[in-house]
Amino acid sequence: MSDKATFRAEILKALAQPTRLKIVDFLRDGERCVCEIFPAIGEEQSNTSRHLNMMMASGILSRRKEGLKIFYAVKHPEVLQIVDLATLIMTLEITGRHKILKAV
C-alpha cells in the first residue's frame, strides 16, 4: 500500500468510530473545552481524552491550552464534509431499504 493510501486510511479510521463522530458533530459550531465535550457526548473524561488524542494524531483536530483548560476544534472544515457525505449515504441507504421492504 502506498504512503498516501495509508495516510488517507488513517484519517478515515480516525472518523470511523461512533464516539469520535459525536465529538466531531459537537465541534461543528467551533472550539470547545474538553470539560464541555465529554458531558455533551455522554462519555467518561478518560475515554473522551483518548479519542481526542487519536484524532489529534490523525490531523482531524487542533488543540490549544488556556490556563488549565484545553480546547479542541476541527482542524480542517473539509472533515465536516466527509461526515456529511457519510450521513447522506446513510440516509439514501435507509430510504432505499425502506422502499424495498415496503414493496414486499
Helices and strands as residue ranges (DSSP letters): H 3-15, H 18-26, G 27-29, E 32-33, H 34-41, H 45-57, E 61-66, E 69-74, H 78-103
